[in-house]
Amino acid sequence: MRPRGPRDPGRGRAARLRAAPGRRADRAAGWPVSTGAESTRFRIQRLRYQDLPQVIAIERRAFPAPWSLAMFVLELSKTAGVCLGAWRSEEALAGYCICSRYDTIWHIMNISVDPVLHRRGVATAMLDDLFTRLPDPEAQFTLEVRQSNLPAIALYERYGFLIAGVRKRYYQDNGEDAYIMWRTAATLEGRLDDVPNAGPVQPTPGTVPPPGGRR
Ligand SMILES: CC(C)(COP(=O)(O)OP(=O)(O)OC[C@H]1O[C@@H](n2cnc3c(N)ncnc32)[C@H](O)[C@@H]1OP(=O)(O)O)[C@@H](O)C(=O)NCCC(=O)NCCS
C-alpha cells in the first residue's frame, strides 16, 4: 500500500456479512442475501468516478494520512488496473480496492472498508472478485503494509501473500516501516523462490514480529 501525503503524489499501493445491520433493508431492496446463518453477499463492481465521494469518505475515516481525490482519479484513469467497490445496497458503498499493473506485476495500492462494516467479509468479497478477474496462475501481486497493521496482514496471508522484505520508514506520517508482501505461484505453496529480491525479514525493534513466524 503506498504511503499517503503531499510528498507522495503518485508513487508506489462479494462475500458474507455477519448479522449485518441493514440486512432486512438489503433483503427488501432485493439484494442477494445468503440463507446461511450469518452471511450476506455484497455486490462487487468496478468503481466509477461518481463513486469517489463515498470512497473519500471511507478513506478519511480509515487512514491517518488519506489519499487525495486526485490520487483516486489517477488510479481510475489507468487502463491497466482494476478498481473495485463493494456495495451493500444500491447506493451504499462498503469498501473499495485499488489494484494497478506495473509491467507484469499487480500492485494492490489501496484496500479499505467502512469501519462500521469491518470483519464482515467486505475485503474478502473484493479480493475474491479481484483474483477471479485475474485468474492467471503465474500472476504476481505485491503490496506494502504497515508492520503494525495486523488485521491487513492477516487478511493478505489468507490469500497466500507472504512477507518478503521491508521498506524502511516507508510511511511519512510516523516513519513506520512497511512489510513488502507478495502473492505468487511459489508463495501460494509457502515458498519465496519466485519473488523478486526476497530476503530475510527481521522485525523492526519495537514493532510486532512478522506474523506466522515468517522471516
Ligand atoms: C484490513 C481491512 C481492509 C479488512 O477488511 P474487512 O472487510 O474487515 O476484512 P474481512 O472481514 O474480509 O476479514 C477477512 C480476514 O482478514 C483477517 N482480519 C480482518 N480484520 C481483522 C482483525 N481486526 N483482526 C485480525 N484479523 C483480521 C481475518 O483473517 C479475517 O477473517 P475472519 O473474520 O474469518 O477471521 C479493514 O480492517 C480496513 O479497512 N482497515 C483500514 C484500512 C487498512 O488498513 N487497509 C489496509 C492497508 S495495507
The ligand as a Tripos MOL2 file, in Angstrom:
@<TRIPOS>MOLECULE
LIG
   48    50     1     0     0
SMALL
NO_CHARGES

@<TRIPOS>ATOM
      1 C1         -7.8620   -4.5530    6.6130 C.3       1 LIG1
      2 C2         -9.3310   -4.3720    6.2270 C.3       1 LIG1
      3 C3         -9.3980   -3.9120    4.7700 C.3       1 LIG1
      4 C4        -10.0440   -5.7330    6.3810 C.3       1 LIG1
      5 O1        -11.3760   -5.5720    5.8870 O.3       1 LIG1
      6 P1        -12.5920   -6.4430    6.4430 P.3       1 LIG1
      7 O2        -13.7210   -6.3070    5.4950 O.co2     1 LIG1
      8 O3        -12.8190   -6.0710    7.8560 O.co2     1 LIG1
      9 O4        -11.9630   -7.9070    6.3690 O.3       1 LIG1
     10 P2        -12.7870   -9.2930    6.2960 P.3       1 LIG1
     11 O5        -13.9950   -9.2040    7.1450 O.co2     1 LIG1
     12 O6        -12.9490   -9.7020    4.8830 O.co2     1 LIG1
     13 O7        -11.7370  -10.2590    7.0380 O.3       1 LIG1
     14 C5        -11.0740  -11.3110    6.3610 C.3       1 LIG1
     15 C6         -9.9920  -11.8570    7.2580 C.3       1 LIG1
     16 O8         -8.9730  -10.8670    7.4980 O.3       1 LIG1
     17 C7         -8.4820  -11.0270    8.8460 C.3       1 LIG1
     18 N1         -8.8770   -9.8780    9.6520 N.ar      1 LIG1
     19 C8         -9.6410   -8.8340    9.2750 C.ar      1 LIG1
     20 N2         -9.7640   -7.9600   10.2930 N.ar      1 LIG1
     21 C9         -9.0510   -8.4600   11.3200 C.ar      1 LIG1
     22 C10        -8.7950   -8.0110   12.6330 C.ar      1 LIG1
     23 N3         -9.2920   -6.8620   13.1110 N.pl3     1 LIG1
     24 N4         -8.0000   -8.7690   13.4190 N.ar      1 LIG1
     25 C11        -7.4800   -9.9150   12.9740 C.ar      1 LIG1
     26 N5         -7.7010  -10.4160   11.7220 N.ar      1 LIG1
     27 C12        -8.4810   -9.6900   10.9140 C.ar      1 LIG1
     28 C13        -9.1470  -12.2660    9.3850 C.3       1 LIG1
     29 O9         -8.3680  -13.3820    8.9890 O.3       1 LIG1
     30 C14       -10.4600  -12.2450    8.6340 C.3       1 LIG1
     31 O10       -11.1010  -13.4860    8.5680 O.3       1 LIG1
     32 P3        -12.1430  -13.9190    9.7640 P.3       1 LIG1
     33 O11       -13.0480  -12.7540   10.0070 O.co2     1 LIG1
     34 O12       -12.8330  -15.1170    9.1880 O.co2     1 LIG1
     35 O13       -11.2620  -14.2240   10.9420 O.co2     1 LIG1
     36 C15       -10.0470   -3.3770    7.1830 C.3       1 LIG1
     37 O14        -9.6950   -3.6760    8.5120 O.3       1 LIG1
     38 C16        -9.7120   -1.9290    6.9070 C.2       1 LIG1
     39 O15       -10.3470   -1.2780    6.0710 O.2       1 LIG1
     40 N6         -8.7220   -1.3880    7.6370 N.am      1 LIG1
     41 C17        -8.3540    0.0240    7.4820 C.3       1 LIG1
     42 C18        -7.6530    0.2630    6.1640 C.3       1 LIG1
     43 C19        -6.4310   -0.6070    6.0330 C.2       1 LIG1
     44 O16        -5.6500   -0.7660    6.9610 O.2       1 LIG1
     45 N7         -6.2420   -1.1590    4.8210 N.am      1 LIG1
     46 C20        -5.1120   -1.9950    4.5060 C.3       1 LIG1
     47 C21        -3.9270   -1.1410    4.2060 C.3       1 LIG1
     48 S1         -2.4950   -2.1730    3.7920 S.3       1 LIG1
@<TRIPOS>BOND
     1     1     2 1
     2     2     3 1
     3     2     4 1
     4     2    36 1
     5     4     5 1
     6     5     6 1
     7     6     7 2
     8     6     8 1
     9     6     9 1
    10     9    10 1
    11    10    11 2
    12    10    12 1
    13    10    13 1
    14    13    14 1
    15    14    15 1
    16    15    16 1
    17    15    30 1
    18    16    17 1
    19    17    18 1
    20    17    28 1
    21    18    19 ar
    22    18    27 ar
    23    19    20 ar
    24    20    21 ar
    25    21    22 ar
    26    21    27 ar
    27    22    23 1
    28    22    24 ar
    29    24    25 ar
    30    25    26 ar
    31    26    27 ar
    32    28    29 1
    33    28    30 1
    34    30    31 1
    35    31    32 1
    36    32    33 2
    37    32    34 1
    38    32    35 1
    39    36    37 1
    40    36    38 1
    41    38    39 2
    42    38    40 1
    43    40    41 1
    44    41    42 1
    45    42    43 1
    46    43    44 2
    47    43    45 1
    48    45    46 1
    49    46    47 1
    50    47    48 1
@<TRIPOS>SUBSTRUCTURE
     1 LIG1         1 GROUP 0 **** ****
